[in-house]
């Protein structure tokens, strides 16, 4: 009830609320990122593995899908590393033209 | 997350959260670029059928893909700038 009068709220309570907000923001972002990766994997691996959709997935299609998943994630890792290292290189070369 | 919580924060906390949000938005933008680039490089480099690992040329292609994509981007901007000066 003390928060009704503004300054009455204990600061530790406010800090907790603040940290909680930060945490949920980070969590939302992580979930969105994971969803995006899953969508891209499905899009690209479906195109690679399921060239002729039939009444059900065949076992060779399932094998293809699981191999494709790990390959796509490996590609994602490679691209992340290359991109981040390029960005930091460009920043070092031309300070002031940051991204 | 409830929006009612926000007005109850003091100015310093609000400012801190705004900064945090900006930082997280920058992170989200970076992640979106990485998804886009992975998609592009996958389609460019992985042309054969899927096996348990990348072929040598596919792995090589993936390694170079991001840098060449960004080189292309810089080159195109430079090219357009020089064409603009000729007008």
N, CA and C atoms of all chains as a GROMACS GRO file, in nm:
protein
  558
    1UNK      N    1   0.082  -0.121   0.000
    1UNK     CA    2   0.000   0.000   0.000
    1UNK      C    3   0.085   0.126   0.000
    2UNK      N    4   0.207   0.116   0.049
    2UNK     CA    5   0.292   0.233   0.060
    2UNK      C    6   0.319   0.295  -0.077
    3UNK      N    7   0.307   0.213  -0.183
    3UNK     CA    8   0.336   0.265  -0.316
    3UNK      C    9   0.231   0.367  -0.362
    4UNK      N   10   0.118   0.370  -0.293
    4UNK     CA   11   0.015   0.470  -0.322
    4UNK      C   12   0.070   0.610  -0.305
    5UNK      N   13   0.163   0.624  -0.213
    5UNK     CA   14   0.219   0.756  -0.185
    5UNK      C   15   0.353   0.776  -0.253
    6UNK      N   16   0.379   0.702  -0.356
    6UNK     CA   17   0.499   0.722  -0.437
    6UNK      C   18   0.626   0.678  -0.369
    7UNK      N   19   0.688   0.771  -0.297
    7UNK     CA   20   0.821   0.745  -0.243
    7UNK      C   21   0.820   0.640  -0.132
    8UNK      N   22   0.703   0.597  -0.092
    8UNK     CA   23   0.697   0.504   0.019
    8UNK      C   24   0.748   0.365  -0.012
    9UNK      N   25   0.752   0.328  -0.142
    9UNK     CA   26   0.793   0.192  -0.178
    9UNK      C   27   0.939   0.168  -0.144
   10UNK      N   28   0.967   0.059  -0.076
   10UNK     CA   29   1.106   0.029  -0.044
   10UNK      C   30   1.184   0.003  -0.174
   11UNK      N   31   1.309   0.050  -0.182
   11UNK     CA   32   1.384   0.043  -0.307
   11UNK      C   33   1.422  -0.100  -0.343
   12UNK      N   34   1.432  -0.186  -0.242
   12UNK     CA   35   1.467  -0.325  -0.274
   12UNK      C   36   1.353  -0.390  -0.352
   13UNK      N   37   1.232  -0.349  -0.320
   13UNK     CA   38   1.115  -0.399  -0.392
   13UNK      C   39   1.119  -0.354  -0.536
   14UNK      N   40   1.156  -0.227  -0.556
   14UNK     CA   41   1.162  -0.172  -0.690
   14UNK      C   42   1.274  -0.238  -0.770
   15UNK      N   43   1.384  -0.261  -0.703
   15UNK     CA   44   1.496  -0.329  -0.769
   15UNK      C   45   1.456  -0.467  -0.818
   16UNK      N   46   1.384  -0.537  -0.732
   16UNK     CA   47   1.340  -0.671  -0.769
   16UNK      C   48   1.251  -0.665  -0.892
   17UNK      N   49   1.161  -0.564  -0.892
   17UNK     CA   50   1.069  -0.551  -1.004
   17UNK      C   51   1.146  -0.520  -1.133
   18UNK      N   52   1.246  -0.434  -1.118
   18UNK     CA   53   1.328  -0.395  -1.232
   18UNK      C   54   1.402  -0.516  -1.289
   19UNK      N   55   1.463  -0.592  -1.200
   19UNK     CA   56   1.538  -0.710  -1.244
   19UNK      C   57   1.446  -0.812  -1.310
   20UNK      N   58   1.326  -0.820  -1.256
   20UNK     CA   59   1.229  -0.914  -1.312
   20UNK      C   60   1.190  -0.874  -1.454
   21UNK      N   61   1.174  -0.743  -1.474
   21UNK     CA   62   1.142  -0.694  -1.608
   21UNK      C   63   1.254  -0.726  -1.705
   22UNK      N   64   1.375  -0.697  -1.662
   22UNK     CA   65   1.490  -0.725  -1.748
   22UNK      C   66   1.493  -0.872  -1.787
   23UNK      N   67   1.469  -0.955  -1.687
   23UNK     CA   68   1.475  -1.098  -1.713
   23UNK      C   69   1.368  -1.143  -1.811
   24UNK      N   70   1.246  -1.087  -1.795
   24UNK     CA   71   1.142  -1.132  -1.889
   24UNK      C   72   1.167  -1.079  -2.030
   25UNK      N   73   1.226  -0.960  -2.040
   25UNK     CA   74   1.261  -0.908  -2.173
   25UNK      C   75   1.363  -1.000  -2.239
   26UNK      N   76   1.465  -1.038  -2.163
   26UNK     CA   77   1.568  -1.126  -2.218
   26UNK      C   78   1.511  -1.261  -2.259
   27UNK      N   79   1.419  -1.306  -2.176
   27UNK     CA   80   1.358  -1.436  -2.205
   27UNK      C   81   1.274  -1.432  -2.332
   28UNK      N   82   1.197  -1.323  -2.347
   28UNK     CA   83   1.117  -1.307  -2.468
   28UNK      C   84   1.205  -1.307  -2.592
   29UNK      N   85   1.316  -1.237  -2.582
   29UNK     CA   86   1.408  -1.228  -2.695
   29UNK      C   87   1.467  -1.364  -2.728
   30UNK      N   88   1.504  -1.437  -2.624
   30UNK     CA   89   1.562  -1.569  -2.646
   30UNK      C   90   1.462  -1.663  -2.712
   31UNK      N   91   1.336  -1.653  -2.668
   31UNK     CA   92   1.232  -1.738  -2.726
   31UNK      C   93   1.209  -1.702  -2.873
   32UNK      N   94   1.202  -1.571  -2.902
   32UNK     CA   95   1.182  -1.526  -3.040
   32UNK      C   96   1.297  -1.573  -3.128
   33UNK      N   97   1.418  -1.567  -3.075
   33UNK     CA   98   1.536  -1.609  -3.150
   33UNK      C   99   1.530  -1.759  -3.180
   34UNK      N  100   1.494  -1.838  -3.081
   34UNK     CA  101   1.485  -1.983  -3.100
   34UNK      C  102   1.375  -2.017  -3.201
   35UNK      N  103   1.261  -1.946  -3.190
   35UNK     CA  104   1.152  -1.971  -3.284
   35UNK      C  105   1.194  -1.941  -3.427
   36UNK      N  106   1.266  -1.832  -3.442
   36UNK     CA  107   1.314  -1.794  -3.574
   36UNK      C  108   1.406  -1.900  -3.632
   37UNK      N  109   1.495  -1.952  -3.547
   37UNK     CA  110   1.586  -2.058  -3.592
   37UNK      C  111   1.510  -2.183  -3.633
   38UNK      N  112   1.411  -2.221  -3.552
   38UNK     CA  113   1.332  -2.340  -3.583
   38UNK      C  114   1.257  -2.323  -3.715
   39UNK      N  115   1.200  -2.203  -3.734
   39UNK     CA  116   1.128  -2.177  -3.860
   39UNK      C  117   1.220  -2.188  -3.981
   40UNK      N  118   1.340  -2.130  -3.968
   40UNK     CA  119   1.435  -2.134  -4.079
   40UNK      C  120   1.480  -2.277  -4.107
   41UNK      N  121   1.503  -2.354  -4.000
   41UNK     CA  122   1.543  -2.493  -4.017
   41UNK      C  123   1.433  -2.568  -4.091
   42UNK      N  124   1.311  -2.549  -4.048
   42UNK     CA  125   1.201  -2.621  -4.112
   42UNK      C  126   1.189  -2.582  -4.259
   43UNK      N  127   1.194  -2.453  -4.285
   43UNK     CA  128   1.183  -2.403  -4.421
   43UNK      C  129   1.290  -2.464  -4.511
   44UNK      N  130   1.416  -2.456  -4.466
   44UNK     CA  131   1.526  -2.499  -4.551
   44UNK      C  132   1.543  -2.651  -4.555
   45UNK      N  133   1.518  -2.718  -4.444
   45UNK     CA  134   1.537  -2.862  -4.442
   45UNK      C  135   1.419  -2.933  -4.509
   46UNK      N  136   1.303  -2.872  -4.500
   46UNK     CA  137   1.189  -2.927  -4.576
   46UNK      C  138   1.221  -2.924  -4.724
   47UNK      N  139   1.274  -2.810  -4.769
   47UNK     CA  140   1.307  -2.795  -4.911
   47UNK      C  141   1.412  -2.897  -4.954
   48UNK      N  142   1.509  -2.924  -4.864
   48UNK     CA  143   1.616  -3.018  -4.898
   48UNK      C  144   1.570  -3.164  -4.892
   49UNK      N  145   1.491  -3.195  -4.791
   49UNK     CA  146   1.466  -3.337  -4.760
   49UNK      C  147   1.333  -3.388  -4.814
   50UNK      N  148   1.232  -3.303  -4.818
   50UNK     CA  149   1.099  -3.351  -4.857
   50UNK      C  150   1.068  -3.299  -4.997
   51UNK      N  151   1.134  -3.357  -5.094
   51UNK     CA  152   1.116  -3.307  -5.230
   51UNK      C  153   0.983  -3.354  -5.290
   52UNK      N  154   0.937  -3.470  -5.242
   52UNK     CA  155   0.807  -3.520  -5.289
   52UNK      C  156   0.723  -3.563  -5.170
   53UNK      N  157   0.640  -3.476  -5.116
   53UNK     CA  158   0.560  -3.513  -4.999
   53UNK      C  159   0.466  -3.629  -5.032
   54UNK      N  160   0.471  -3.733  -4.951
   54UNK     CA  161   0.377  -3.843  -4.971
   54UNK      C  162   0.289  -3.856  -4.847
   55UNK      N  163   0.224  -3.968  -4.829
   55UNK     CA  164   0.127  -3.978  -4.719
   55UNK      C  165   0.188  -3.972  -4.581
   56UNK      N  166   0.319  -4.006  -4.568
   56UNK     CA  167   0.386  -3.987  -4.440
   56UNK      C  168   0.535  -3.969  -4.466
   57UNK      N  169   0.608  -3.928  -4.362
   57UNK     CA  170   0.753  -3.913  -4.377
   57UNK      C  171   0.817  -4.051  -4.385
   58UNK      N  172   0.908  -4.070  -4.478
   58UNK     CA  173   0.980  -4.197  -4.483
   58UNK      C  174   1.096  -4.191  -4.386
   59UNK      N  175   1.153  -4.307  -4.355
   59UNK     CA  176   1.264  -4.305  -4.258
   59UNK      C  177   1.386  -4.236  -4.317
   60UNK      N  178   1.404  -4.243  -4.447
   60UNK     CA  179   1.519  -4.172  -4.505
   60UNK      C  180   1.497  -4.021  -4.502
   61UNK      N  181   1.372  -3.980  -4.513
   61UNK     CA  182   1.343  -3.836  -4.500
   61UNK      C  183   1.369  -3.790  -4.356
   62UNK      N  184   1.334  -3.876  -4.260
   62UNK     CA  185   1.359  -3.840  -4.120
   62UNK      C  186   1.508  -3.832  -4.092
   63UNK      N  187   1.584  -3.926  -4.148
   63UNK     CA  188   1.730  -3.921  -4.132
   63UNK      C  189   1.784  -3.792  -4.192
   64UNK      N  190   1.737  -3.760  -4.311
   64UNK     CA  191   1.778  -3.637  -4.378
   64UNK      C  192   1.746  -3.515  -4.292
   65UNK      N  193   1.625  -3.512  -4.235
   65UNK     CA  194   1.584  -3.399  -4.152
   65UNK      C  195   1.675  -3.383  -4.030
   66UNK      N  196   1.709  -3.494  -3.964
   66UNK     CA  197   1.791  -3.475  -3.844
   66UNK      C  198   1.935  -3.436  -3.879
   67UNK      N  199   1.986  -3.489  -3.990
   67UNK     CA  200   2.119  -3.445  -4.033
   67UNK      C  201   2.115  -3.298  -4.074
   68UNK      N  202   2.010  -3.262  -4.145
   68UNK     CA  203   1.997  -3.124  -4.192
   68UNK      C  204   1.987  -3.025  -4.075
   69UNK      N  205   1.914  -3.065  -3.971
   69UNK     CA  206   1.903  -2.981  -3.851
   69UNK      C  207   2.038  -2.948  -3.793
   70UNK      N  208   2.121  -3.052  -3.773
   70UNK     CA  209   2.251  -3.023  -3.711
   70UNK      C  210   2.341  -2.944  -3.806
   71UNK      N  211   2.328  -2.970  -3.936
   71UNK     CA  212   2.407  -2.892  -4.030
   71UNK      C  213   2.364  -2.746  -4.032
   72UNK      N  214   2.233  -2.724  -4.026
   72UNK     CA  215   2.186  -2.585  -4.030
   72UNK      C  216   2.234  -2.509  -3.906
   73UNK      N  217   2.230  -2.579  -3.792
   73UNK     CA  218   2.277  -2.514  -3.669
   73UNK      C  219   2.427  -2.487  -3.675
   74UNK      N  220   2.500  -2.578  -3.738
   74UNK     CA  221   2.644  -2.555  -3.755
   74UNK      C  222   2.668  -2.435  -3.846
   75UNK      N  223   2.587  -2.425  -3.952
   75UNK     CA  224   2.599  -2.311  -4.043
   75UNK      C  225   2.566  -2.181  -3.969
   76UNK      N  226   2.464  -2.187  -3.886
   76UNK     CA  227   2.424  -2.070  -3.806
   76UNK      C  228   2.539  -2.025  -3.715
   77UNK      N  229   2.606  -2.121  -3.652
   77UNK     CA  230   2.720  -2.090  -3.566
   77UNK      C  231   2.833  -2.026  -3.645
   78UNK      N  232   2.861  -2.084  -3.761
   78UNK     CA  233   2.968  -2.032  -3.846
   78UNK      C  234   2.937  -1.888  -3.889
   79UNK      N  235   2.813  -1.866  -3.931
   79UNK     CA  236   2.774  -1.732  -3.976
   79UNK      C  237   2.781  -1.632  -3.860
   80UNK      N  238   2.734  -1.673  -3.742
   80UNK     CA  239   2.742  -1.584  -3.625
   80UNK      C  240   2.886  -1.543  -3.598
   81UNK      N  241   2.974  -1.643  -3.597
   81UNK     CA  242   3.115  -1.613  -3.567
   81UNK      C  243   3.175  -1.520  -3.672
   82UNK      N  244   3.151  -1.551  -3.799
   82UNK     CA  245   3.206  -1.467  -3.906
   82UNK      C  246   3.152  -1.324  -3.899
   83UNK      N  247   3.022  -1.314  -3.875
   83UNK     CA  248   2.958  -1.183  -3.875
   83UNK      C  249   3.007  -1.098  -3.760
   84UNK      N  250   3.011  -1.157  -3.641
   84UNK     CA  251   3.054  -1.082  -3.523
   84UNK      C  252   3.201  -1.041  -3.537
   85UNK      N  253   3.284  -1.130  -3.591
   85UNK     CA  254   3.425  -1.094  -3.602
   85UNK      C  255   3.445  -0.987  -3.710
   86UNK      N  256   3.366  -0.993  -3.816
   86UNK     CA  257   3.375  -0.889  -3.919
   86UNK      C  258   3.332  -0.754  -3.866
   87UNK      N  259   3.224  -0.754  -3.788
   87UNK     CA  260   3.176  -0.628  -3.732
   87UNK      C  261   3.280  -0.566  -3.640
   88UNK      N  262   3.343  -0.649  -3.556
   88UNK     CA  263   3.441  -0.590  -3.465
   88UNK      C  264   3.565  -0.544  -3.542
   89UNK      N  265   3.596  -0.614  -3.653
   89UNK     CA  266   3.709  -0.571  -3.736
   89UNK      C  267   3.678  -0.435  -3.801
   90UNK      N  268   3.558  -0.421  -3.857
   90UNK     CA  269   3.520  -0.296  -3.923
   90UNK      C  270   3.519  -0.181  -3.823
   91UNK      N  271   3.477  -0.212  -3.703
   91UNK     CA  272   3.473  -0.108  -3.600
   91UNK      C  273   3.613  -0.062  -3.564
   92UNK      N  274   3.705  -0.159  -3.559
   92UNK     CA  275   3.844  -0.126  -3.525
   92UNK      C  276   3.907  -0.044  -3.636
   93UNK      N  277   3.872  -0.077  -3.763
   93UNK     CA  278   3.933  -0.011  -3.878
   93UNK      C  279   3.879   0.130  -3.897
   94UNK      N  280   3.750   0.148  -3.872
   94UNK     CA  281   3.688   0.278  -3.894
   94UNK      C  282   3.607   0.319  -3.772
   95UNK      N  283   3.674   0.360  -3.666
   95UNK     CA  284   3.599   0.402  -3.547
   95UNK      C  285   3.516   0.526  -3.580
   96UNK      N  286   3.397   0.532  -3.529
   96UNK     CA  287   3.311   0.646  -3.560
   96UNK      C  288   3.203   0.607  -3.660
   97UNK      N  289   3.231   0.505  -3.742
   97UNK     CA  290   3.126   0.454  -3.832
   97UNK      C  291   3.073   0.324  -3.773
   98UNK      N  292   3.040   0.329  -3.647
   98UNK     CA  293   2.989   0.209  -3.582
   98UNK      C  294   2.854   0.171  -3.637
   99UNK      N  295   2.816   0.048  -3.615
   99UNK     CA  296   2.685   0.003  -3.664
   99UNK      C  297   2.576   0.043  -3.566
  100UNK      N  298   0.412  -0.973  -1.940
  100UNK     CA  299   0.463  -0.870  -1.850
  100UNK      C  300   0.360  -0.758  -1.836
  101UNK      N  301   0.335  -0.713  -1.715
  101UNK     CA  302   0.233  -0.611  -1.696
  101UNK      C  303   0.291  -0.472  -1.713
  102UNK      N  304   0.217  -0.386  -1.780
  102UNK     CA  305   0.266  -0.251  -1.803
  102UNK      C  306   0.243  -0.162  -1.681
  103UNK      N  307   0.156  -0.208  -1.589
  103UNK     CA  308   0.127  -0.124  -1.472
  103UNK      C  309   0.250  -0.107  -1.384
  104UNK      N  310   0.342  -0.202  -1.395
  104UNK     CA  311   0.461  -0.198  -1.310
  104UNK      C  312   0.549  -0.080  -1.342
  105UNK      N  313   0.547  -0.032  -1.465
  105UNK     CA  314   0.643   0.068  -1.509
  105UNK      C  315   0.629   0.204  -1.440
  106UNK      N  316   0.507   0.259  -1.429
  106UNK     CA  317   0.497   0.391  -1.366
  106UNK      C  318   0.543   0.394  -1.221
  107UNK      N  319   0.548   0.275  -1.160
  107UNK     CA  320   0.587   0.271  -1.020
  107UNK      C  321   0.737   0.279  -1.000
  108UNK      N  322   0.812   0.277  -1.107
  108UNK     CA  323   0.957   0.286  -1.096
  108UNK      C  324   0.999   0.432  -1.090
  109UNK      N  325   1.111   0.458  -1.022
  109UNK     CA  326   1.158   0.597  -1.018
  109UNK      C  327   1.231   0.631  -1.149
  110UNK      N  328   1.265   0.759  -1.164
  110UNK     CA  329   1.322   0.804  -1.291
  110UNK      C  330   1.451   0.733  -1.327
  111UNK      N  331   1.535   0.713  -1.227
  111UNK     CA  332   1.664   0.648  -1.253
  111UNK      C  333   1.642   0.506  -1.306
  112UNK      N  334   1.546   0.436  -1.245
  112UNK     CA  335   1.518   0.299  -1.289
  112UNK      C  336   1.459   0.298  -1.429
  113UNK      N  337   1.374   0.396  -1.456
  113UNK     CA  338   1.314   0.404  -1.590
  113UNK      C  339   1.424   0.425  -1.695
  114UNK      N  340   1.515   0.515  -1.661
  114UNK     CA  341   1.624   0.542  -1.755
  114UNK      C  342   1.709   0.416  -1.775
  115UNK      N  343   1.734   0.348  -1.665
  115UNK     CA  344   1.814   0.226  -1.674
  115UNK      C  345   1.744   0.122  -1.764
  116UNK      N  346   1.613   0.110  -1.746
  116UNK     CA  347   1.538   0.014  -1.827
  116UNK      C  348   1.534   0.054  -1.974
  117UNK      N  349   1.526   0.184  -1.998
  117UNK     CA  350   1.528   0.230  -2.137
  117UNK      C  351   1.658   0.193  -2.205
  118UNK      N  352   1.768   0.215  -2.132
  118UNK     CA  353   1.900   0.178  -2.184
  118UNK      C  354   1.909   0.028  -2.209
  119UNK      N  355   1.858  -0.046  -2.115
  119UNK     CA  356   1.859  -0.192  -2.127
  119UNK      C  357   1.780  -0.237  -2.249
  120UNK      N  358   1.665  -0.172  -2.268
  120UNK     CA  359   1.578  -0.208  -2.380
  120UNK      C  360   1.646  -0.178  -2.513
  121UNK      N  361   1.713  -0.064  -2.520
  121UNK     CA  362   1.785  -0.028  -2.642
  121UNK      C  363   1.891  -0.133  -2.674
  122UNK      N  364   1.961  -0.174  -2.568
  122UNK     CA  365   2.066  -0.275  -2.584
  122UNK      C  366   2.007  -0.407  -2.634
  123UNK      N  367   1.893  -0.444  -2.578
  123UNK     CA  368   1.829  -0.570  -2.619
  123UNK      C  369   1.775  -0.561  -2.761
  124UNK      N  370   1.728  -0.442  -2.798
  124UNK     CA  371   1.679  -0.423  -2.935
  124UNK      C  372   1.793  -0.434  -3.036
  125UNK      N  373   1.910  -0.381  -2.998
  125UNK     CA  374   2.027  -0.394  -3.084
  125UNK      C  375   2.064  -0.541  -3.100
  126UNK      N  376   2.054  -0.613  -2.988
  126UNK     CA  377   2.083  -0.757  -2.992
  126UNK      C  378   1.985  -0.830  -3.084
  127UNK      N  379   1.857  -0.793  -3.075
  127UNK     CA  380   1.756  -0.858  -3.159
  127UNK      C  381   1.783  -0.830  -3.307
  128UNK      N  382   1.827  -0.708  -3.336
  128UNK     CA  383   1.857  -0.671  -3.474
  128UNK      C  384   1.974  -0.754  -3.526
  129UNK      N  385   2.075  -0.768  -3.443
  129UNK     CA  386   2.192  -0.848  -3.480
  129UNK      C  387   2.151  -0.993  -3.507
  130UNK      N  388   2.067  -1.045  -3.418
  130UNK     CA  389   2.021  -1.184  -3.435
  130UNK      C  390   1.941  -1.200  -3.562
  131UNK      N  391   1.859  -1.099  -3.595
  131UNK     CA  392   1.780  -1.107  -3.718
  131UNK      C  393   1.871  -1.108  -3.840
  132UNK      N  394   1.975  -1.026  -3.838
  132UNK     CA  395   2.071  -1.026  -3.950
  132UNK      C  396   2.138  -1.162  -3.964
  133UNK      N  397   2.172  -1.223  -3.850
  133UNK     CA  398   2.239  -1.353  -3.855
  133UNK      C  399   2.145  -1.459  -3.913
  134UNK      N  400   2.017  -1.454  -3.878
  134UNK     CA  401   1.922  -1.549  -3.936
  134UNK      C  402   1.913  -1.531  -4.087
  135UNK      N  403   1.905  -1.405  -4.129
  135UNK     CA  404   1.894  -1.373  -4.271
  135UNK      C  405   2.017  -1.422  -4.347
  136UNK      N  406   2.135  -1.392  -4.290
  136UNK     CA  407   2.261  -1.432  -4.354
  136UNK      C  408   2.277  -1.583  -4.358
  137UNK      N  409   2.239  -1.650  -4.251
  137UNK     CA  410   2.249  -1.796  -4.249
  137UNK      C  411   2.164  -1.855  -4.362
  138UNK      N  412   2.043  -1.798  -4.376
  138UNK     CA  413   1.953  -1.844  -4.482
  138UNK      C  414   2.015  -1.825  -4.621
  139UNK      N  415   2.070  -1.705  -4.643
  139UNK     CA  416   2.133  -1.675  -4.772
  139UNK      C  417   2.252  -1.767  -4.798
  140UNK      N  418   2.338  -1.782  -4.698
  140UNK     CA  419   2.460  -1.861  -4.717
  140UNK      C  420   2.426  -2.010  -4.732
  141UNK      N  421   2.325  -2.054  -4.660
  141UNK     CA  422   2.282  -2.193  -4.673
  141UNK      C  423   2.238  -2.220  -4.817
  142UNK      N  424   2.155  -2.131  -4.871
  142UNK     CA  425   2.106  -2.151  -5.007
  142UNK      C  426   2.216  -2.138  -5.111
  143UNK      N  427   2.314  -2.053  -5.081
  143UNK     CA  428   2.424  -2.036  -5.176
  143UNK      C  429   2.521  -2.154  -5.172
  144UNK      N  430   2.551  -2.201  -5.052
  144UNK     CA  431   2.662  -2.297  -5.036
  144UNK      C  432   2.619  -2.444  -5.035
  145UNK      N  433   2.502  -2.471  -4.980
  145UNK     CA  434   2.463  -2.611  -4.963
  145UNK      C  435   2.378  -2.653  -5.082
  146UNK      N  436   2.448  -2.688  -5.189
  146UNK     CA  437   2.378  -2.717  -5.314
  146UNK      C  438   2.354  -2.867  -5.333
  147UNK      N  439   2.436  -2.950  -5.268
  147UNK     CA  440   2.421  -3.094  -5.284
  147UNK      C  441   2.315  -3.150  -5.190
  148UNK      N  442   2.306  -3.283  -5.185
  148UNK     CA  443   2.210  -3.342  -5.093
  148UNK      C  444   2.272  -3.349  -4.953
  149UNK      N  445   2.185  -3.368  -4.853
  149UNK     CA  446   2.226  -3.364  -4.713
  149UNK      C  447   2.293  -3.495  -4.673
  150UNK      N  448   2.408  -3.485  -4.606
  150UNK     CA  449   2.468  -3.604  -4.545
  150UNK      C  450   2.506  -3.568  -4.403
  151UNK      N  451   2.586  -3.651  -4.338
  151UNK     CA  452   2.613  -3.625  -4.195
  151UNK      C  453   2.705  -3.505  -4.174
  152UNK      N  454   2.785  -3.471  -4.274
  152UNK     CA  455   2.860  -3.345  -4.258
  152UNK      C  456   2.877  -3.272  -4.391
  153UNK      N  457   2.921  -3.147  -4.381
  153UNK     CA  458   2.939  -3.067  -4.501
  153UNK      C  459   3.052  -3.124  -4.585
  154UNK      N  460   3.044  -3.111  -4.716
  154UNK     CA  461   3.158  -3.144  -4.800
  154UNK      C  462   3.262  -3.034  -4.780
  155UNK      N  463   3.384  -3.063  -4.826
  155UNK     CA  464   3.492  -2.965  -4.808
  155UNK      C  465   3.456  -2.831  -4.873
  156UNK      N  466   3.402  -2.839  -4.994
  156UNK     CA  467   3.373  -2.714  -5.065
  156UNK      C  468   3.257  -2.639  -5.000
  157UNK      N  469   3.162  -2.713  -4.946
  157UNK     CA  470   3.051  -2.648  -4.875
  157UNK      C  471   3.101  -2.576  -4.750
  158UNK      N  472   3.189  -2.643  -4.674
  158UNK     CA  473   3.243  -2.583  -4.553
  158UNK      C  474   3.323  -2.457  -4.586
  159UNK      N  475   3.403  -2.469  -4.693
  159UNK     CA  476   3.483  -2.355  -4.738
  159UNK      C  477   3.393  -2.238  -4.779
  160UNK      N  478   3.290  -2.271  -4.853
  160UNK     CA  479   3.194  -2.171  -4.900
  160UNK      C  480   3.127  -2.099  -4.781
  161UNK      N  481   3.086  -2.176  -4.681
  161UNK     CA  482   3.022  -2.117  -4.563
  161UNK      C  483   3.117  -2.023  -4.489
  162UNK      N  484   3.245  -2.065  -4.485
  162UNK     CA  485   3.344  -1.983  -4.415
  162UNK      C  486   3.360  -1.847  -4.482
  163UNK      N  487   3.354  -1.846  -4.615
  163UNK     CA  488   3.376  -1.721  -4.689
  163UNK      C  489   3.251  -1.639  -4.711
  164UNK      N  490   3.137  -1.705  -4.698
  164UNK     CA  491   3.010  -1.645  -4.741
  164UNK      C  492   2.980  -1.509  -4.676
  165UNK      N  493   2.992  -1.502  -4.544
  165UNK     CA  494   2.956  -1.378  -4.475
  165UNK      C  495   3.046  -1.263  -4.519
  166UNK      N  496   3.176  -1.289  -4.523
  166UNK     CA  497   3.269  -1.183  -4.560
  166UNK      C  498   3.247  -1.134  -4.702
  167UNK      N  499   3.220  -1.228  -4.793
  167UNK     CA  500   3.198  -1.186  -4.931
  167UNK      C  501   3.064  -1.114  -4.945
  168UNK      N  502   2.964  -1.156  -4.870
  168UNK     CA  503   2.835  -1.088  -4.873
  168UNK      C  504   2.853  -0.942  -4.830
  169UNK      N  505   2.930  -0.922  -4.723
  169UNK     CA  506   2.950  -0.785  -4.674
  169UNK      C  507   3.039  -0.706  -4.769
  170UNK      N  508   3.138  -0.773  -4.830
  170UNK     CA  509   3.219  -0.707  -4.933
  170UNK      C  510   3.131  -0.660  -5.048
  171UNK      N  511   3.040  -0.747  -5.092
  171UNK     CA  512   2.949  -0.710  -5.201
  171UNK      C  513   2.868  -0.588  -5.164
  172UNK      N  514   2.818  -0.590  -5.042
  172UNK     CA  515   2.736  -0.479  -4.995
  172UNK      C  516   2.814  -0.348  -4.999
  173UNK      N  517   2.940  -0.353  -4.949
  173UNK     CA  518   3.023  -0.232  -4.951
  173UNK      C  519   3.055  -0.189  -5.094
  174UNK      N  520   3.083  -0.288  -5.180
  174UNK     CA  521   3.116  -0.259  -5.319
  174UNK      C  522   3.001  -0.189  -5.391
  175UNK      N  523   2.881  -0.242  -5.368
  175UNK     CA  524   2.762  -0.186  -5.434
  175UNK      C  525   2.738  -0.041  -5.390
  176UNK      N  526   2.755  -0.018  -5.262
  176UNK     CA  527   2.738   0.119  -5.212
  176UNK      C  528   2.840   0.214  -5.275
  177UNK      N  529   2.966   0.165  -5.282
  177UNK     CA  530   3.071   0.247  -5.343
  177UNK      C  531   3.040   0.275  -5.489
  178UNK      N  532   2.994   0.171  -5.559
  178UNK     CA  533   2.962   0.183  -5.701
  178UNK      C  534   2.852   0.287  -5.722
  179UNK      N  535   2.751   0.281  -5.641
  179UNK     CA  536   2.639   0.376  -5.655
  179UNK      C  537   2.685   0.517  -5.625
  180UNK      N  538   2.774   0.529  -5.526
  180UNK     CA  539   2.826   0.662  -5.494
  180UNK      C  540   2.905   0.720  -5.611
  181UNK      N  541   2.985   0.637  -5.677
  181UNK     CA  542   3.066   0.689  -5.788
  181UNK      C  543   2.977   0.722  -5.909
  182UNK      N  544   2.871   0.646  -5.926
  182UNK     CA  545   2.779   0.677  -6.036
  182UNK      C  546   2.704   0.807  -6.010
  183UNK      N  547   2.676   0.830  -5.883
  183UNK     CA  548   2.606   0.952  -5.846
  183UNK      C  549   2.692   1.074  -5.878
  184UNK      N  550   2.824   1.058  -5.856
  184UNK     CA  551   2.915   1.172  -5.881
  184UNK      C  552   2.927   1.203  -6.030
  185UNK      N  553   2.906   1.100  -6.114
  185UNK     CA  554   2.918   1.124  -6.258
  185UNK      C  555   2.800   1.198  -6.316
  186UNK      N  556   2.690   1.201  -6.243
  186UNK     CA  557   2.569   1.268  -6.295
  186UNK      C  558   2.586   1.419  -6.301
   0.00000   0.00000   0.00000
